[in-house]
Amino acid sequence: MSIKVDHVSKLYGEQRALDDVSFEIERGNIVGFLGPNGAGKSTMMKIITCFLPQTEGLVEVCGFNVAEAPMDVKTRVGYLPEHNPLYLDMYVREYLEFIAGIHKIPNKKKRVDEMIEMVGLTIERKKQIGALSKGFRQRVGLAQAMIHDPEVLILDEPTTGLDPNQIVEIRNLIKNIGSDRTVMLSTHIMQEVEAICDRVIIVNHGKVVANDKAANLTNYQNKQVIKVEFDKAVKSNVMASIKGVTEVKKVTESVWLLGSNANDIRQNVFDFAVKNGLTVLTIQKEEQRLEDIFKRLTS
């Protein structure tokens, strides 16, 4: 098991930033770690990377206890914080060689060349970091996080502030990186999670409220949404009377979104139409998005 978190809590005075959090992440998984601002995501990541001690519970990385063997953990973890801390006056190659020296990497020049090519910094390798765009600075941050070939990679908001092209490039890079190591990724971009993550962990007010494969979460609580179009206008109170309907949302006077916890309400909708002299023009089952699940779990 790459990461094991067992009944972890973190207190700041009387405030619980984390409250009895438990989860496990296996090697080779890319896991989206989601939650609203202040939910405890960064705190959890800082505990895993030995920047903060937990108040209660156990955290292990690659079998090493973060409290008892922090140096063993740090040699196996690469970390890109939300606010990427770089020496802006240093040149790209100079900075990466400096980081390689800290990790005591043999033949560090060769390793720096490999990282520059891997993260796509070849054309920028001779520039000062302060002269780089935000996207290339993030690449430098990823390179420093991976230069010692860690088994676990912790990325806190790695695509914040990037333009759409840069987001796609960094996303593809993370996906390639995650093929042979564990990646824990914090982000507010749901499309990013759906595109690259194998599993999703959602926290809210310091507690884990969901922990499953992304595909399974879209069927959360077996909730379904039906989009139906009639040939005439219908009132919302009439739509709410359909058997099994728990939520009603108007798109137009004749087009409605109907939420339900029942298995399938489409037959009920047809029965309702016949009874009220309506014709169903279209009816389809809407796929739930991860964003909808996130809102429901954290609202």
Protein Blocks (a to p, Z undefined) as FASTA:
>chain_A
ZZdcehiacdehjacfbghiacdddehiacdddddehilpmmmmmmmnopaccfbdcdde
ehiafklmmmlmmmmpccddfblcddfkbcfklmmmmmmmmnopghkllmmmmmmmmnop
mmmmmpcfklpcfklmmmmmmmmmmmnopabdcdehklgoiafklmmmmmmmmmmmmmmc
ccddddfbfklmmmmpmbdcddeehiafbdcdfklmmmgghiacdddddfbdcdfklmmm
pghiabdcdfblmbccdddfbfblklmmmmmmmmnopacfbdcdddddfklmmmmmmZZ
